[in-house]
Amino acid sequence: MADMRPDEAKQFHEDDEDPARVFAIFDAAKREGRLRRTERPTHRPDPIALRVLLADLAADLRKLRLRDRIARALHHLADAIGSRPRVH
């Protein structure tokens, strides 16, 4: 119930509870100012932090030089295939 808005919380009660009693407690808390309106959490990541993480990932991948390593491995493979004698 902590992340519910007050209008949603008022409709919430357990099956074994008396709704009239729950509503009375809710209304008393509302009158006394113990309730506050809160927005639902969005649970969305901060886009700036995501951009920074992606930039760091791209920098780390550039350091690994994966494109050069793959190209070198493919050249070695092509050379190995090309240097094998053909069997008829």
Secondary structure in CASP SS format (residue, H / E / C, confidence):
PFRMAT SS
TARGET T0000
AUTHOR 0000-0000-0000
METHOD secondary structure of the structure
MODEL  1
M C 1.00
A C 1.00
D C 1.00
M C 1.00
R C 1.00
P H 1.00
D H 1.00
E H 1.00
A H 1.00
K C 1.00
Q C 1.00
F C 1.00
H C 1.00
E C 1.00
D C 1.00
D C 1.00
E C 1.00
D C 1.00
P H 1.00
A H 1.00
R H 1.00
V H 1.00
F H 1.00
A H 1.00
I H 1.00
F H 1.00
D H 1.00
A H 1.00
A H 1.00
K H 1.00
R H 1.00
E C 1.00
G C 1.00
R C 1.00
L C 1.00
R C 1.00
R C 1.00
T C 1.00
E C 1.00
R C 1.00
P C 1.00
T C 1.00
H C 1.00
R C 1.00
P C 1.00
D C 1.00
P H 1.00
I H 1.00
A H 1.00
L H 1.00
R H 1.00
V H 1.00
L H 1.00
L H 1.00
A H 1.00
D H 1.00
L H 1.00
A H 1.00
A H 1.00
D H 1.00
L H 1.00
R H 1.00
K H 1.00
L H 1.00
R C 1.00
L H 1.00
R H 1.00
D H 1.00
R H 1.00
I H 1.00
A H 1.00
R H 1.00
A H 1.00
L H 1.00
H H 1.00
H H 1.00
L H 1.00
A H 1.00
D H 1.00
A H 1.00
I H 1.00
G H 1.00
S H 1.00
R C 1.00
P C 1.00
R C 1.00
V C 1.00
H C 1.00
END
